[in-house]
Amino acid sequence: MAWERELETALELARAAASVALKHFGSAAAETKADGSPVTVADRECERLIAARLAETFPADGVFGEEGASRAGAGGRRWIIDPIDGTRDYVRGTFLWCHLLALEAEGEVVLGTAAFPLQGRVFYASKGQGAWCVEGRTETQLRCSGIAEPGRAVLCFGQLNHARREPWGGRLLEFLEPFWAVRSMGGATDAMLVASGKAEAYLEPGLKPWDVAALAIIGEEAGCAWHDFEGRRTIYGGSLALYAPGMAPAVRGFLGLSL
């Protein structure tokens, strides 16, 4: 299987990171970074562990992490690390935070994992091999929803508190109104609902590459469409729209993109 060794390593690192994060869970105080986002000792320890293990296992690969891990690669491959996605949730003691890890090869994300320790779920995908969820001893292949009508669809939208600063902010309530339900539980959780066919669309502005990479490949391998808010299939666009194909008219129409 393509990327088999890389995937095994990523899943092992998810388990190792969970052990570190759970050790500090409930006691880690947050500091505020220059961009206003929180960081804890658990974020930093998880990233150091992941980066060190990757350097041992794949010494030619580059590394790019949220908390500063950076190493140039020699073979066109780079691992993208979000040691704890949802640090605000982690600090507040909720179950929504996770570990995100993705592999980029020649500019394309080819593998991703999203591990939620308190939910007991690990989602993963590699290029051409489908997307999967492991829960306990059960492994299930993910498939996106076939729903095409907003009136039957669940929409997930992140960072609603920042909508007024966006050019589409004035149209947001009109966009949300036709949907059967609207959720905003946190980017990775929302995205995995879409990849699992339990929601139909997830949109969020204000994202970094480490927020997007793993979610995009898992969603893609589950049959979802994805791009940034400008319609580009890039993890570097600062936003993500991930949705079941039937939602394309609604999502692309809201973003002002052609079908």
N, C-alpha and C positions, 0 to 999 in steps of 0.2 A: 504494500500500500504506500502511495506517495506520502511523504512527510511523516511516516510512522514514528521514527525515532524522535523527531521534533515534537510530535504530539504527546508521546509518552513522557518526554521531559517536561513539557508544559503542564501536564496533569499532575506530575509529581511535585512541581513547584507550587501549584495551587494548594496542594495538601500541606506543603511545608509552610507556605505563607499563612494559611489558616491557623496553624499551630502557634505561630508568632502573634498573629492578631488577637486570637482568643486569649492568649496569656495576658494581654494588656486590656482586654475588653472590660469596660466598666470602671477603669481607673485612669485611663490615658487622658491627660489634659491637652487641649488644643492650643497651638500657637497660631498666630495670623501671619501669613506670608505677604510678600509685597503686593500681590495681586488681590489681596483681601480674602483669599481662600484659607481654610484651616489645614493644619498639618499636625500630626502627633508622632510620638516616638515609634508607634506601631507602623505608620506609613514608612518612616525612614528605615526601620529594621527590616521590614518586608522587602523593600526595594534593594537594600544591600544584599540580602540573602539571595534574591532572584538573580541579580546581576552577577554575583560571585559564582553561583552554580552555572549560569550560562557561559561565563568565561571559561570555566573548567570543561564544560561539555562541548561547547562550540566556540573554540578560541578565535576562529576567524570571523565570527559574526559581530556586527555592531550592536550597540545597546542604546536605547533612548527612553529615559524614564521621567516621570513627572517630578520626582524629588531630586533630580540633578544627575542621575546616572547617565553617563555618556561615553561611548567608545566607538570610534570609527571602525567599520568592518572592511575586510579585504575582498569579499566575494559577492558584493551586491545584496547582502542579507542584513537585516536589522530587526532586533527584538524590541517591541514597544511595550512599556510597562506602566500600568496604573496600579500601584501596590495596594491601595485601598480606594476604590471608586465609591464615593458617597461618604467621605470622612465626616460630614455633618451628621449623617445617620449613625455612623460608628460611635461618635462622641455622645450622641443622645441615647444610645442604647437600643436602636431599632434593628430590625432584621434585613434592611434593604441594601446594606453595603456589600461589596464583593471585591474580588481580585480579578483584574483584567490583564491578559497577556496575549500579544499577537506577534506574528512573524511576517515581516515584509521582505519580499524577494524581488529584486529588479523593479522596485516601485509599486508592486502589487501585494496586497495582504493575502496570504495564502493559508493562514492558520490562525485560529483564535480560541481562547478559553475564557469563560466567565464563571467564577466559582463563588457561590453564596454560602458561606459556612453555616449561618444560622437558619437558612432555609433548607439546608441539606441537599442542595442541587448544584451540579456542575454541568454547564452547557459547553459544548465544543464543536468545532468544525474545521475541516481542512479542505482545500480546493478540490472539487470534484468528488468528494467522499460523503457529502451530505452533512447535516447538522443533527446533533444528538444531545439528549439530556440524560444524565445519570442521577438517579435518586435512590439511595440505598443500593440494593442489588439489581434494580430495574434500569434498563437502558432503553430509551425510547427515541425513535427518529422524529425530528421536528418537521412539520409541514405548515406553511402559512395558511391563512384562512382563504376560503373561496368567496366570501361575502363581497358584494360589489355595491350595495346600497348603503349610504351613510345612515339611514334610518334603522338599520340592523347592525351597525358597526360600533365598535368601541375605539375611541380615539385617545391616545396618550400624548400629552403635550407638556414638555418640561420648561422650567424657568418662566412660568406665567407671570411672575412678579416683575420680569424685565420687559414685558411685551410693549409697554408704552413707548420705550425708546427705539423700537424697531419700525421700519417703514410700513410693515404690514400690521402693526399693532391696532390701528383703527378699524381693521377688517376682521379682527380675530373673533369677536363674539358672534358675528354673522357666520363665520366659518364653523364655529363649534356648534351652533344651534341645531343643525339637522341630525347630529349624531345621536345614536341610541344612548350612549354614555360617554363621559369624558373623565379621564384619570390623569393623575400627575404624581406618581409614587416614587420617581427617581429614575434617571435615564436607563441604567442597565436593566433594572426590573421591568420597566415599561417595554424596552426593546425585546426582552426575552418573552414577554407576553405576546408580542407580535410574531416573533419567530415560532412560537408554540401554537399559533392559531387561536389564541385566547383573546386577542385584540387585533385590530386591523391596521392601525397606523400609529407611528410614534414620530413626533417632530420635536426638535430642541435646538435653539440657538446657543451661542456662547460656549462651544465645546472645543476641546483640544484633541490632537491626534490620538493620544492615549485613551480618551473617552470613547472614540469612534471606532478604532481599528478592529477590535475583537467583535464588537456588536455588528459591524457591517458584514464581516465574513460569515458569522453565524446566521444572520438574517438572509444573506444571499444564498447560502447553501440550503436554507429552509424554503427557498422559492420566493423570497421577498425582493422587491425593488429597493434600491437605496441610492441616495446622492445627497449633496449638500443643498442649501437653500437656493443656490444659483443653478442647480441642475447638473453639477459636475460630480462624477464618481471619484471623489478624492476624500481622504481622511483629513486633509489639511485645509478644508474650507471654512472651519469654525462653526459648523452646524451639521445636523443630520436629519434627513427624512427617510424613514424606513417603513415600508408599507406593503400590504398584500396587493397584488397586481390590480385587483378590482377597485382599489382606492385611487388609482392614478388620476382620473379626471378631477376628483375633489382636491387631492393634495397638490397636484401640479397647477390646477386652476388657482388655488389660494396663493401659491408662490409666484404666480405669473409666468409659468413655464408652459411651453407648447407640449402637446401630447405626442 
